[in-house]
Amino acid sequence: MGKSIVYSILFLKCPQCREGEFLEAHPYKLSNMNKVKKNCPKCQLKYSIEPSFYTGSMYVSYGVGIAVAVAVYVLTLIFGLDFGPTGILTSIVIALIITMPYIGAVSKSIWAHFFFKYDPSILKKAA
C-alpha cells in the first residue's frame, strides 16, 4: 500500500512515487530555501513542466496562509486567550512569519500534486 497524498504533501515527497525528496534542502535552510530538485532521486520524474512552473504556487500559498491565520485565531478562541484585536493580529503575523518557509514549500508540493499523478508501479520499473 502506497503512502497517502497528505503524507506526500506534508513531508514534501515526490508526487509520482511519493518516496523521493521534493526539495534540495529542508525548508528552513535559508541558503536553499524552497528550491525544488530538478528530478526525483527515486523515479527520475522531472519536477518542472515548463520555466517558471512554480509561480502558480503563489495562489496556493495564499490559501495555506489564510488557513494558518484562521487556525491561530480559532486556537486563541479555544484556549480562551483574550489578546484583543491587536494581540490576535500580532499572534497571526508571528505565526505566519515563523511558518513562512514551510508554507512556501507545502504550496509548491500541493501545486506539483495538481499536475503529476501518483503511479505506484513506477518504483517497480525504476528498480
C-alpha positions, 0 to 999 in steps of 0.5 A: 500500500502506497503512502497517502497524498497528505503524507506526500504533501506534508513531508514534501515527497515526490508526487509520482512515487511519493518516496523521493525528496521534493526539495534540495534542502529542508525548508528552513535552510535559508541558503536553499530555501524552497528550491525544488530538485530538478528530478526525483532521486527515486523515479527520475520524474522531472519536477518542472513542466515548463520555466517558471512552473512554480509561480502558480504556487503563489495562489496556493500559498495564499490559501495555506496562509489564510488557513494558518491565520484562521487556525491561530485565531480559532486556537486563541478562541479555544484556549480562551486567550483574550489578546484583543484585536491587536494581540490576535493580529500580532499572534497571526503575523508571528505565526505566519512569519515563523511558518513562512518557509514551510508554507512556501514549500507545502504550496509548491508540493500541493501545486506539483500534486495538481499536475503529476499523478501518483503511479505506484508501479513506477518504483517497480520499473525504476528498480 
